[in-house]
Amino acid sequence: MLPSRCHQNGSWHVVCHVAGVALLLWAGLAGTSCGRDDHVERQVEILTPFERAWLSRRIESIRLAPDPSFPPFEYFDDDGNYQGIASDYVHRIERIVGIRFRIVRKSSWDEVVRAYQVGEVDVVPAMTHTPQRDAFMLFTEPYIEVPSVIVGRLEETRSLTLIDLVDSRVLVLEGYASQQYLRDNFDYLDVRSVPDTATGLREVAEGRADYFVVHQAVFAYVQNQLGLRNLHIVGNTNHLVRLAFASRKDWPELHRILAKALATIGPEERAEIYNRWVFVMPGWFRLDRTFWMGLLGLGALIAASMLLFTAWNRVLRRRVNAKTQELRDVRDHLVDLFNGMPSALIVVDRDGRITRVNTVARELVPADGGATIGQPFWQVFPFLETCRDRFAQAIVERRFEANGPDATGKLTVGARTWNVGIFPIRSEGDRGAAIRLDDVTELEIAEQQLRQSQKMETIGTMAGGLAHDFNNYLTAITGILSLMDVKVRGLAEPARSMFGNYLELMNESAGRASQLVQRLLTFARSRDPEVVPVDLNQAMVRTMAMCRNSLDGSIVVELRPWHAPAMVMVDPVQLEQTLLNLVINAGHAMTIMRRPNEPFGGTLKVSVAPAPAGRRLPDPIHSGDADGRWWVLGVSDTGVGMDAATREKVFDPFFSTKPKETGSGLGLTMVYNIVRRHGGFIEVRSRPGEGTLFEVFLPECESKREVPDVVPPRTATRGVGAVGRVLVVDDEPVVLQTVRVLLEECGFDVLTAADDAEALGLFARRFRDIDAVILDVVLPGASGIEVCRRMQAVDPNVRVILASGNLQDPRAEGASLLGVAASIQKPYRMDELCRVVQGVLEPG
């Protein structure tokens, strides 16, 4: 509402009078065009049977809390009666749907809001929608719209905006939407809240504050009641307050009932309610001399503008057309960019309903998915159901977020992995979000394989060190056991048989321990493969002929060789070991790993074939290599299969799902390591109850010559004899003592040294008396290789026997260049040790 005195001079004065006349005419026409006698009660049922049944259960229990002091919109009069514009709407809705609200009176607006939040109130009839209130309220469409204005004293003659109120004392109603509007957009103003409109107007009128930001209709109503004539509207805030019915979020039925009832109240009836309460201040349309002068000036300005309009119109039209075309080009460019993005983009409104999708996202919609636009994104894309809460949080918090700990992150759906990002979008009067989907399945697979490779490298290094130390202790055990064998054979019966049985058990256990260590050494990549050209077809047939009898009779074996040679460069022994392990595992999966009530049996298929054309290889290093450069050795079974968690650990050392007495858990670890050492890689596919497929990829070689079928036999060891003095150098006391006992038992004279310094000192003093040196590769000071060099500097003819738990250890490299007489692998038995020493002392 505008007062009778806007300003003393200037254009603002003219605008005030013209606006006053226009508003008065509108109010008069609205008042004459509608009246209470024109209303016809609507007898048509607007509620569904479900809504009517829901309402009948709560017909007099719905609690409504008005603002106690918000005239003319709603307030309680001196007699405690609920009055105002909102009151008329409430009573009208009660008649339309046949309901009786239970009015709850609170002392202030803050108490109304708090009562609603704690569940004491079900409906608030006149509330402004804010994002914060979305969390606990449902809002109808606004039924009252009123601007917020700036009220000042009459001596203020300027036309002000909120920006002009810097360094001024500004008042606003506590807890109202105008207060939140100023906080969000003008936080630099000195704003103080007041409990009611009357208090705010009095403080401005009496000079305790400069300006009061308040609803226009509220100002006019309360000013008239208080009789404060030294105040008027000095500016506009550009903030339009929209009042709506707010109801409980857990009662969507009540929200729909209120919305339907409100929709039946027509424009004429709404105008009548508004005019009954909005006060038009007297003097608004006083037509004084200044008004006519201003009106004439306005007419002259309009006439001058019309003279320029015709000439300027064509120029403007051309500019508008050019700008329009420019905007179309920009729009088309943005659409092409949107559809050309490699990511799937889904744009949704604040309720999660799809407003736009790009080409990639459209391809993700199922063929029978139906309409897309306007549907909730979690219905069109069901795999995004888990993102609903994250979407709601992003909308409420209004934060722009990239992928990271706070974003949705990775989402796995079946065999695909998606990287999901939700980015809130804010625009004038609207809010929504963009959902971005990136298919990172291949990247995830590559990362998993890289982690697996790094893990195997680390464990391999550790395994090599453990195997070396373990071999030292096994040397003592096997050496002493071999000595006991000799002693026991000299006993008389029955002691010889009894102790012989015990020794046989201990020797068997020591042998298994030695085999376990050898597997660890193989896993640790301690033995370089001796590669030759091999036809995978012949290797498959030869290996399966050896192991066919070890498979259960219930297993059907199918061999599928390739119709031409499949040549690869491999170590034949290690290839045989790889295939044997895969076949044995497949056999176990179809027999001993089945449940007790399941029968044994199944089909074992072993095949050789080239990598299919166009297949993307699973290895991140070789992926993308040309087709036809890889051979695939496949071993599949119809056994128990594996779940995803088991597949991830299947190559881990000592991991096994078999009974403890069946396997050590190193078989597949060795397979993995052997294949990688040959420049290949391995892939496993399996599901519980559907069997397992292992595919070994090996690079093709151009050579077509075949490897001999029989591996050359080892050279036979020589006989045992015992003459000479031997220096034994080892840092393990138990090994040193054991070797001394064994050599002395064979008849040798033995000297010992526990480190490099002691060994070199003893050798320097007595090298003429020492016939051979047994030298450990690993010593705490200088390595065995370095000690050998220094001994050769003292006596070039020294005979050195190199001993190690791992003769393929990189620390032993170069030993052959030093001219060592022999080498021996730990652990060893007494007869083997004596034969090696005797062979060095008597080479002829």
C-alpha positions in Angstrom: 0.0 0.0 0.0 1.2 3.6 -0.8 0.6 6.6 1.5 -1.0 9.8 0.3 2.3 11.6 0.4 5.0 9.9 -1.6 7.5 12.6 -2.1 7.6 16.4 -2.4 9.0 16.5 -5.9 10.3 14.3 -8.8 9.2 11.4 -10.9 8.7 9.1 -7.9 5.9 11.4 -6.8 4.2 11.1 -10.1 4.6 7.3 -10.2 3.1 7.0 -6.7 -0.1 8.8 -7.7 -0.5 7.0 -11.0 0.0 3.6 -9.3 -2.5 4.6 -6.6 -5.2 5.5 -9.1 -4.6 2.2 -11.1 -4.8 0.1 -7.9 -7.9 1.8 -6.7 -9.6 1.2 -10.1 -8.6 -2.4 -10.0 -9.9 -2.9 -6.5 -13.2 -1.2 -7.3 -13.8 -3.3 -10.4 -12.9 -6.5 -8.4 -15.3 -5.4 -5.7 -18.2 -4.9 -8.0 -17.7 -8.0 -10.0 -17.9 -10.4 -7.2 -19.8 -10.7 -4.0 -20.8 -13.3 -1.5 -24.3 -13.7 -3.1 -22.6 -14.8 -6.4 -21.1 -17.9 -4.8 -22.6 -21.3 -5.5 -21.6 -24.0 -3.0 -19.9 -26.8 -4.8 -21.7 -30.0 -4.2 -19.5 -32.1 -6.5 -17.5 -34.7 -4.7 -13.8 -33.8 -5.3 -12.2 -36.5 -3.1 -11.5 -40.1 -3.9 -13.1 -42.9 -1.8 -9.7 -43.5 -0.2 -9.3 -39.8 0.6 -12.8 -39.6 2.0 -12.2 -42.7 4.2 -8.9 -41.3 5.4 -10.5 -38.0 6.3 -13.5 -39.6 8.0 -11.1 -41.2 10.5 -9.6 -37.8 11.4 -12.7 -35.5 10.8 -12.2 -33.5 14.0 -8.7 -34.3 15.0 -6.6 -32.3 12.5 -4.8 -29.5 14.4 -4.3 -26.1 12.7 -2.1 -23.4 14.1 -2.4 -19.8 12.7 0.1 -17.0 13.1 -1.3 -15.2 16.1 -0.3 -11.7 14.9 -0.1 -11.4 11.1 -3.0 -9.1 10.1 -4.7 -8.9 7.7 -3.6 -12.4 6.7 -4.4 -14.1 10.0 -4.6 -13.1 13.7 -6.7 -13.6 16.8 -9.0 -10.6 17.7 -9.6 -9.3 21.2 -12.2 -12.0 21.8 -9.9 -14.8 20.7 -11.5 -15.4 17.4 -9.4 -16.5 14.4 -9.6 -13.8 11.7 -8.0 -12.7 8.5 -7.6 -13.7 4.8 -6.2 -17.2 5.7 -9.2 -17.6 8.1 -11.7 -17.1 5.3 -9.8 -19.7 3.2 -9.8 -22.2 6.1 -13.5 -21.8 6.6 -14.1 -22.2 2.9 -12.1 -25.4 2.8 -14.0 -26.8 5.8 -17.3 -26.3 3.9 -15.9 -27.8 0.7 -14.6 -31.1 2.1 -16.7 -31.4 5.2 -13.9 -31.1 7.8 -13.6 -29.2 11.1 -10.1 -28.1 12.0 -9.1 -27.9 15.6 -7.6 -24.4 16.1 -4.4 -24.4 18.2 -3.5 -20.9 19.5 0.2 -20.1 20.1 1.6 -16.8 21.5 4.1 -16.2 18.6 5.1 -17.3 15.1 8.2 -19.0 16.5 6.1 -21.1 18.8 3.9 -22.1 15.8 6.9 -23.4 13.9 8.4 -25.2 16.9 5.0 -26.8 17.7 4.8 -28.1 14.1 8.3 -29.5 14.3 7.6 -31.5 17.5 4.3 -32.9 16.1 1.8 -30.8 18.1 0.4 -29.2 14.9 -0.7 -30.8 11.6 -1.5 -27.7 9.4 -0.1 -24.2 9.1 -2.5 -22.2 6.9 -0.2 -19.3 5.8 3.4 -20.2 5.4 6.1 -19.3 2.9 7.9 -22.2 1.2 11.7 -22.4 2.0 14.2 -25.1 1.3 14.7 -25.6 5.0 11.0 -26.3 5.5 11.0 -29.0 2.8 12.5 -31.4 5.3 9.3 -31.7 7.4 6.4 -30.0 5.4 4.4 -30.4 2.2 3.3 -27.1 0.6 0.2 -26.4 -1.6 0.4 -23.9 -4.5 0.5 -20.3 -3.1 -2.9 -18.8 -2.7 -1.8 -15.3 -1.5 1.0 -13.3 -3.1 2.2 -10.0 -1.5 5.3 -7.9 -2.1 7.7 -6.9 0.7 8.4 -3.1 0.8 10.7 -0.7 2.7 8.9 1.6 5.1 10.5 4.8 6.3 9.6 8.2 7.7 7.9 10.9 5.6 11.1 13.0 5.5 12.8 10.3 3.4 12.2 11.5 -0.2 14.5 9.1 -2.1 13.4 6.0 -4.0 15.4 3.2 -2.2 16.3 -0.4 -2.8 17.8 -2.8 -0.3 21.3 -2.0 -1.5 20.8 1.6 -0.4 20.2 0.5 3.3 23.9 0.0 4.0 24.9 1.8 7.3 21.2 2.1 8.2 19.3 0.5 11.0 16.9 -2.0 9.4 14.1 -4.0 11.1 12.4 -7.2 10.0 9.8 -9.6 11.5 11.4 -12.4 13.5 11.0 -15.9 11.9 9.4 -14.7 8.6 10.5 -15.4 5.1 11.7 -11.8 4.6 14.2 -12.3 7.4 15.7 -15.4 5.6 15.7 -13.5 2.3 17.8 -10.8 3.8 20.2 -13.3 5.4 20.7 -15.1 2.2 21.1 -12.2 -0.1 22.0 -9.1 1.9 24.0 -10.4 4.9 26.0 -7.1 5.0 23.0 -5.1 6.2 22.6 -4.2 9.9 19.3 -6.1 10.4 17.5 -6.5 13.7 14.3 -8.6 14.2 11.1 -7.5 16.0 8.4 -9.7 17.3 5.5 -8.1 15.5 4.6 -5.4 12.9 3.3 -2.9 15.4 6.6 -2.9 17.3 8.5 -2.4 14.1 6.4 0.6 12.9 6.6 2.3 16.2 10.4 2.1 16.4 10.7 3.6 12.9 8.1 6.3 13.6 9.9 7.2 16.9 13.4 7.3 15.3 14.8 4.2 17.0 15.3 2.6 13.6 15.6 3.9 10.1 13.6 1.4 8.0 11.3 -1.5 8.3 11.1 -4.3 5.7 7.5 -5.7 5.9 4.7 -7.0 3.8 2.8 -4.2 2.0 -0.7 -5.3 3.0 0.4 -5.8 6.6 2.0 -2.3 6.8 -1.2 -0.7 5.4 -3.5 -2.6 7.8 -1.4 -2.0 11.0 -0.6 1.6 10.2 -4.3 2.4 9.9 -5.0 0.7 13.2 -2.1 2.5 15.0 -2.8 5.9 13.3 0.9 6.4 12.5 0.8 9.1 9.8 4.5 9.9 9.6 5.4 6.7 7.8 5.2 5.8 4.1 6.7 3.3 1.6 10.1 4.5 0.4 11.1 1.5 -1.8 10.6 -2.0 -3.1 12.6 -5.1 -2.1 11.8 -7.2 -5.3 10.8 -10.0 -2.9 7.4 -11.4 -3.5 6.1 -13.4 -0.5 3.9 -16.4 -1.5 1.7 -17.9 1.3 0.5 -21.5 1.0 -1.0 -24.2 3.2 1.7 -26.4 4.9 0.9 -29.8 6.2 2.7 -32.8 7.7 5.0 -34.7 5.4 3.9 -38.1 6.7 0.3 -37.3 5.7 0.4 -36.9 1.9 -3.4 -37.6 1.9 -4.0 -34.4 3.8 -1.8 -32.5 1.4 -3.8 -33.7 -1.6 -7.1 -32.9 0.1 -6.0 -29.4 0.9 -4.7 -28.9 -2.7 -7.9 -30.1 -4.3 -10.1 -28.0 -2.0 -8.0 -24.9 -2.6 -8.2 -25.4 -6.4 -12.0 -25.2 -6.3 -11.9 -21.6 -5.0 -12.1 -19.5 -8.1 -10.5 -16.1 -9.0 -13.7 -14.1 -8.2 -14.0 -15.6 -4.8 -10.4 -15.1 -4.0 -10.6 -11.4 -5.0 -13.6 -11.0 -2.7 -11.7 -12.4 0.2 -8.7 -10.3 -0.5 -10.7 -7.0 -0.8 -12.6 -7.7 2.4 -9.4 -7.5 4.4 -6.8 -5.4 2.5 -7.1 -1.8 3.6 -6.8 1.0 1.0 -5.3 4.0 2.7 -7.2 7.3 2.2 -5.6 10.0 0.0 -4.0 7.6 -2.4 -5.6 9.1 -5.4 -5.5 12.8 -4.4 -5.1 14.6 -7.7 -3.2 17.8 -6.9 -1.5 20.3 -9.2 1.8 18.3 -9.0 0.0 15.2 -10.2 -1.3 16.9 -13.3 2.1 18.4 -14.1 3.6 15.0 -13.7 0.9 13.4 -15.9 1.5 16.0 -18.6 5.3 15.5 -18.4 4.7 11.7 -18.7 2.5 12.3 -21.8 5.2 14.5 -23.4 7.8 11.8 -22.7 5.6 9.2 -24.2 5.0 11.3 -27.3 8.8 11.9 -27.7 9.4 8.2 -27.3 6.9 7.4 -30.1 8.7 9.7 -32.5 11.9 7.7 -31.9 10.2 4.3 -31.8 9.4 4.1 -35.5 13.0 4.9 -36.5 14.6 2.8 -33.9 12.2 -0.2 -34.3 13.9 -1.5 -37.4 17.3 -1.3 -35.8 16.1 -3.1 -32.8 14.4 -5.8 -34.8 17.6 -6.5 -36.7 19.6 -6.6 -33.5 17.0 -8.8 -31.9 17.0 -11.2 -34.9 20.8 -11.3 -34.8 20.9 -12.0 -31.0 18.1 -14.6 -31.4 20.1 -16.4 -34.1 23.2 -16.2 -31.9 21.3 -17.7 -29.0 20.0 -20.5 -31.3 23.5 -21.2 -32.3 24.7 -21.3 -28.7 21.7 -23.5 -27.8 22.5 -25.9 -30.7 26.1 -26.0 -29.7 25.2 -26.8 -26.1 22.8 -29.5 -27.2 25.5 -31.1 -29.4 28.0 -30.8 -26.6 25.5 -32.4 -24.1 24.7 -35.3 -26.5 28.4 -35.7 -27.5 29.7 -36.2 -23.9 31.2 -39.7 -23.4 29.5 -39.8 -19.9 25.8 -40.6 -19.5 24.1 -37.4 -18.3 20.7 -37.3 -16.6 19.2 -33.9 -15.7 16.4 -34.0 -13.1 14.3 -31.5 -11.2 14.1 -31.1 -7.5 11.7 -34.0 -7.2 14.1 -36.3 -9.1 12.0 -36.3 -12.3 13.9 -36.5 -15.5 13.9 -33.3 -17.6 16.7 -34.2 -20.1 19.0 -37.1 -21.0 21.9 -37.3 -23.4 22.5 -39.9 -26.1 24.7 -42.2 -23.9 22.1 -42.2 -21.1 19.3 -42.9 -23.6 21.1 -46.1 -24.6 21.0 -47.3 -21.0 17.2 -47.2 -20.9 15.7 -50.7 -21.4 14.0 -51.4 -24.7 10.6 -51.7 -22.9 11.4 -48.8 -20.5 8.6 -46.6 -21.8 8.6 -42.8 -21.4 11.7 -41.2 -19.9 11.0 -37.5 -19.5 8.9 -36.6 -16.4 9.6 -40.0 -14.7 11.6 -40.4 -11.5 15.2 -41.3 -12.4 15.3 -44.4 -10.1 12.3 -45.9 -12.0 13.8 -45.3 -15.5 17.3 -46.4 -14.3 16.6 -49.0 -11.5 20.3 -49.4 -10.7 20.3 -45.8 -9.4 17.8 -46.6 -6.6 20.6 -46.5 -4.0 21.4 -42.9 -5.1 18.0 -41.4 -4.0 19.2 -40.4 -0.5 22.4 -38.9 -1.9 20.3 -37.0 -4.4 18.0 -35.6 -1.7 21.0 -34.5 0.4 22.6 -32.7 -2.5 19.4 -30.8 -3.3 18.9 -29.7 0.3 22.5 -28.8 1.0 22.8 -27.0 -2.4 26.5 -28.0 -2.7 28.4 -28.5 -5.9 30.5 -31.7 -5.5 33.0 -33.6 -7.6 33.5 -37.3 -7.3 35.1 -38.1 -4.0 34.4 -39.2 -0.4 31.3 -36.9 -0.3 29.9 -38.0 -3.7 28.0 -41.1 -4.5 31.2 -42.7 -5.9 31.4 -46.2 -7.5 28.3 -48.3 -8.1 28.6 -51.9 -9.2 25.6 -53.4 -11.2 26.1 -56.9 -12.4 29.4 -57.1 -14.3 29.6 -53.3 -14.8 31.1 -50.6 -12.5 29.9 -47.0 -12.7 31.4 -43.9 -11.3 28.4 -41.7 -10.3 28.5 -38.0 -9.6 25.6 -35.8 -8.5 25.9 -32.1 -9.2 23.2 -29.7 -7.9 21.9 -27.1 -10.3 20.4 -23.8 -9.1 18.5 -21.3 -11.3 15.9 -18.6 -10.7 13.0 -20.2 -8.8 14.0 -23.7 -9.6 16.4 -26.3 -8.4 17.6 -29.7 -9.6 20.7 -31.8 -10.3 22.7 -33.4 -13.0 23.6 -37.1 -12.6 26.8 -38.2 -14.4 27.5 -41.9 -15.1 30.9 -43.1 -16.3 31.5 -46.7 -17.2 34.8 -47.5 -15.4 34.5 -51.3 -15.6 37.7 -51.8 -17.6 39.6 -49.4 -15.4 38.4 -51.2 -12.3 39.6 -54.5 -13.8 43.0 -53.0 -14.7 43.4 -51.6 -11.1 42.5 -55.0 -9.6 45.0 -56.8 -11.8 47.7 -54.2 -11.0 47.0 -54.6 -7.3 47.2 -58.4 -7.7 50.5 -58.2 -9.5 52.0 -55.9 -6.9 50.8 -58.1 -4.1 52.3 -61.2 -5.8 55.6 -59.4 -6.3 55.7 -58.4 -2.6 54.8 -61.9 -1.4 57.3 -63.5 -3.8 60.1 -61.5 -2.4 59.2 -62.5 1.1 58.7 -66.1 0.1 62.2 -66.3 -1.3 63.8 -65.0 1.9 61.7 -67.4 4.0 62.6 -70.4 1.8 66.3 -69.7 2.1 66.2 -69.6 5.9 63.9 -72.6 6.0 66.3 -74.6 3.9 69.1 -74.0 6.4 67.0 -75.7 9.2 65.9 -78.4 6.8 69.6 -79.1 6.1 70.2 -79.9 9.7 67.1 -82.1 9.9 67.7 -84.1 6.7 71.4 -84.4 7.4 70.9 -85.8 10.9 68.1 -88.1 9.6 70.5 -89.5 6.9 73.1 -90.0 9.6 70.6 -91.8 11.8 69.7 -94.0 8.8 73.3 -95.2 8.7 73.3 -95.8 12.4 70.0 -97.6 12.5 71.0 -100.0 9.8 73.8 -101.2 12.1 71.3 -102.1 14.9 70.0 -105.6 15.5 66.3 -106.6 15.1 63.7 -105.7 16.3 65.2 -102.3 17.2 66.3 -101.8 13.5 62.7 -102.3 12.2 61.1 -100.1 14.9 63.5 -97.2 14.5 63.5 -97.7 10.8 59.8 -97.1 10.7 60.1 -94.0 12.7 62.9 -92.7 10.5 60.9 -93.5 7.4 58.0 -91.3 8.7 60.4 -88.5 9.5 62.2 -88.7 6.2 58.8 -88.6 4.4 57.8 -85.4 6.4 61.2 -83.8 5.7 60.8 -84.6 2.0 57.4 -83.0 1.9 58.8 -79.9 3.7 61.6 -79.8 1.1 59.0 -79.9 -1.7 57.1 -77.1 -0.1 60.2 -75.0 0.0 60.9 -75.7 -3.7 57.4 -74.5 -4.4 58.0 -71.3 -2.5 61.2 -70.8 -4.4 59.4 -71.3 -7.7 56.7 -68.8 -6.6 59.4 -66.3 -5.6 60.7 -66.4 -9.2 64.0 -67.7 -8.0 64.4 -70.0 -11.0 64.6 -68.6 -14.5 62.7 -70.6 -17.1 64.7 -72.5 -19.7 62.5 -71.6 -22.6 62.4 -73.6 -25.9 59.8 -73.7 -28.7 56.9 -75.9 -27.6 53.7 -77.0 -29.4 50.9 -76.6 -26.8 49.0 -79.4 -28.5 51.7 -82.0 -27.9 52.3 -80.7 -24.4 48.6 -81.0 -23.6 48.4 -84.5 -24.9 51.6 -85.7 -23.2 50.6 -84.1 -19.8 47.0 -85.5 -19.9 48.4 -89.0 -20.7 50.4 -88.8 -17.4 47.6 -87.5 -15.2 44.5 -89.2 -16.7 44.9 -92.2 -14.3 45.0 -89.9 -11.3 41.6 -88.5 -12.0 38.4 -90.0 -10.6 36.6 -92.4 -12.9 33.5 -90.3 -12.7 35.2 -87.5 -14.6 34.8 -87.3 -18.4 37.9 -85.8 -20.1 37.6 -83.9 -23.4 40.8 -82.8 -25.2 40.4 -80.1 -27.9 43.7 -79.5 -29.6 44.1 -76.9 -32.3 44.3 -78.1 -35.9 47.7 -76.6 -36.5 50.9 -76.2 -34.4 50.4 -73.8 -31.5 54.0 -72.7 -30.8 55.1 -70.8 -27.7 58.4 -70.2 -26.0 58.2 -71.9 -22.6 60.0 -74.1 -20.1 58.6 -77.5 -20.8 58.9 -78.6 -17.2 57.1 -75.5 -15.9 54.4 -75.7 -18.5 53.8 -79.3 -17.5 53.6 -78.2 -13.8 51.1 -75.4 -14.7 48.8 -77.8 -16.6 49.0 -80.5 -13.9 48.0 -78.0 -11.2 45.0 -76.7 -13.2 43.8 -80.2 -14.0 44.2 -81.5 -10.5 42.2 -78.5 -9.1 39.5 -79.1 -11.7 39.3 -82.8 -10.6 39.0 -81.8 -7.0 36.2 -79.3 -7.8 34.2 -82.2 -9.3 34.9 -84.7 -6.5 36.2 -84.0 -3.0 35.0 -80.4 -2.9 31.4 -81.3 -3.5 28.9 -81.5 -0.6 28.6 -84.8 1.2 25.2 -85.5 -0.4 26.3 -84.6 -4.0 27.6 -87.3 -6.3 31.1 -87.2 -7.8 31.7 -86.5 -11.5 31.6 -84.0 -14.3 33.3 -83.0 -17.5 36.9 -81.8 -17.7 37.7 -79.9 -20.9 41.3 -79.0 -21.9 41.7 -76.9 -25.1 44.2 -75.0 -27.2 43.1 -72.1 -29.4 44.2 -68.7 -30.6 42.9 -65.7 -28.8 39.6 -64.8 -30.6 39.7 -61.9 -33.0 38.4 -58.7 -31.5 38.6 -60.0 -27.9 39.9 -57.4 -25.5 42.6 -59.1 -23.5 42.2 -59.0 -19.7 45.8 -57.9 -18.9 46.3 -54.1 -18.6 49.8 -54.2 -20.1 49.1 -56.3 -23.2 45.5 -55.2 -23.7 45.1 -53.8 -27.2 47.8 -55.9 -28.8 47.1 -57.2 -32.3 44.8 -60.2 -32.7 46.4 -63.6 -33.4 49.5 -63.0 -31.3 48.3 -65.1 -28.3 47.5 -68.7 -27.7 45.0 -69.7 -25.0 45.3 -72.9 -23.0 41.9 -73.5 -21.4 41.0 -75.8 -18.5 37.3 -75.9 -17.6 35.3 -78.1 -15.2 31.6 -78.5 -14.2 32.4 -78.5 -10.5 31.4 -76.5 -7.5 32.5 -73.1 -8.9 33.6 -70.0 -6.9 32.0 -66.8 -5.8 33.5 -63.3 -6.3 35.3 -63.2 -3.0 37.0 -66.6 -3.6 38.0 -65.6 -7.2 39.8 -62.5 -5.8 41.9 -64.7 -3.5 42.4 -67.8 -5.7 46.0 -67.0 -6.6 47.0 -65.9 -3.0 49.7 -68.1 -1.4 48.3 -70.7 1.1 44.7 -69.8 0.3 42.7 -72.9 -0.3 39.1 -74.1 0.0 40.1 -77.8 -0.1 40.4 -80.0 3.0 43.7 -79.5 4.8 45.1 -82.8 3.9 44.5 -82.3 0.2 46.5 -79.2 -0.8 49.1 -76.7 0.4 47.5 -73.6 -1.2 50.5 -73.0 -3.4 49.4 -74.7 -6.6 47.6 -71.8 -8.2 50.1 -69.4 -6.8 52.8 -71.3 -8.7 50.7 -71.3 -11.8 50.2 -67.6 -11.7 53.9 -66.9 -11.2 55.0 -69.3 -13.9 52.6 -67.8 -16.5 53.7 -64.2 -15.6 57.3 -65.2 -15.8 56.8 -66.4 -19.4 55.3 -63.1 -20.4 51.7 -64.3 -20.3 48.7 -63.8 -18.0 45.8 -65.9 -16.7 42.1 -65.2 -16.4 39.5 -67.1 -14.3 35.8 -67.1 -14.7 33.5 -68.9 -12.3 30.2 -68.9 -10.6 28.9 -71.0 -7.7 27.5 -74.3 -8.9 28.4 -73.5 -12.6 32.0 -74.7 -12.7 35.2 -72.8 -13.4 37.2 -71.8 -16.5 41.0 -71.0 -16.3 42.5 -69.4 -19.5 46.2 -69.2 -19.8 47.4 -66.6 -22.4 50.9 -67.2 -23.8 52.6 -65.2 -26.6 53.0 -66.9 -29.9 56.5 -67.6 -31.3 57.4 -67.9 -34.9 59.5 -71.0 -34.6 57.8 -74.2 -35.7 60.4 -76.8 -34.5 59.2 -79.0 -31.7 60.8 -79.7 -28.3 62.0 -83.2 -27.6 59.4 -85.4 -25.9 61.8 -86.6 -23.2 63.6 -84.3 -20.9 67.3 -85.3 -20.6 68.0 -87.2 -17.4 70.2 -85.8 -14.7 73.8 -86.9 -14.4 74.2 -89.7 -11.9 76.1 -88.9 -8.7 79.4 -90.5 -8.0 80.3 -93.0 -5.2 81.3 -92.0 -1.7 84.9 -91.9 -0.5 86.4 -89.9 2.3 90.0 -88.4 2.4 91.0 -84.8 3.0 90.5 -81.6 5.2 87.4 -79.5 4.5 86.7 -75.9 5.7 83.0 -75.3 6.3 81.8 -71.7 6.3 78.2 -71.0 7.4 76.5 -68.4 9.7 73.9 -70.8 11.0 75.3 -72.7 14.1 72.9 -75.6 13.6 74.0 -76.1 9.9 77.7 -75.7 10.8 77.5 -78.3 13.5 75.4 -80.7 11.3 77.7 -80.5 8.3 80.7 -81.1 10.6 79.2 -84.2 12.1 78.2 -85.6 8.6 81.7 -85.0 7.1 83.5 -86.5 10.1 81.2 -89.5 9.9 82.3 -89.9 6.2 86.0 -89.7 7.4 86.9 -86.1 6.5 88.9 -83.8 8.7 86.7 -80.7 9.3 87.4 -77.0 10.1 84.6 -74.5 10.7 84.0 -70.7 10.5 80.9 -68.8 11.4 81.5 -65.6 9.4 83.6 -64.1 6.6 86.3 -62.6 8.9 86.9 -65.9 10.7 86.9 -67.9 7.4 89.4 -65.6 5.7 91.7 -65.5 8.7 91.6 -69.3 9.1 92.2 -69.8 5.4 95.1 -67.3 5.2 96.9 -69.2 8.0 96.2 -72.8 6.9 95.3 -72.7 3.1 98.1 -75.2 2.4 96.4 -77.8 4.7 92.8 -77.1 3.3 91.7 -79.4 0.5 88.2 -77.9 -0.1 85.9 -75.2 1.2 82.1 -75.5 1.6 81.0 -71.9 1.4 77.5 -70.6 2.1 76.3 -67.9 -0.4 74.7 -65.7 2.3 76.9 -64.5 5.1 76.4 -61.7 7.6 79.4 -59.7 6.4 80.8 -60.1 3.0 78.8 -62.4 0.7 80.0 -65.9 -0.1 81.0 -64.8 -3.6 83.2 -62.0 -2.2 84.8 -64.5 0.3 85.5 -66.8 -2.6 87.3 -64.1 -4.5 89.5 -63.2 -1.5 90.3 -66.9 -1.0 91.3 -67.2 -4.6 93.6 -64.2 -4.2 95.4 -66.2 -1.4 95.3 -69.5 -3.2 94.2 -69.5 -6.9 93.8 -73.3 -6.8 91.4 -73.4 -3.9 88.5 -75.8 -4.5 85.2 -74.1 -3.5 81.8 -75.8 -3.1 79.1 -73.2 -3.1 76.1 -74.1 -0.8 72.8 -72.2 -0.9 69.1 -72.7 -0.1 68.5 -71.2 -3.5 71.2 -71.6 -6.2 69.2 -69.4 -8.5 69.4 -66.5 -6.0 70.7 -63.3 -7.7 73.4 -63.1 -5.0 74.9 -66.3 -6.5 75.2 -64.8 -10.0 78.7 -64.8 -11.3 79.7 -67.9 -9.3 80.5 -69.8 -12.5 82.8 -67.1 -13.6 84.8 -67.5 -10.4 85.6 -71.1 -11.3 83.9 -72.7 -8.2 84.5 -76.5 -8.2 80.8 -77.5 -7.5 77.6 -76.4 -5.9 75.1 -78.1 -3.6 71.4 -77.2 -2.9 70.2 -77.2 0.7 68.8 -79.3 2.2 71.0 -82.3 1.5 71.6 -85.7 2.9 74.9 -87.2 4.2 75.5 -89.4 1.2 74.9 -86.5 -1.3 77.2 -84.2 0.7 80.0 -86.8 0.8 79.7 -87.6 -2.9 80.0 -83.9 -3.9 83.0 -83.3 -1.6 84.7 -86.5 -2.8 84.0 -85.6 -6.4 85.8 -82.2 -5.9 88.8 -83.8 -4.1 89.1 -86.6 -6.7 87.8 -85.1 -10.0 89.4 -87.8 -12.1 
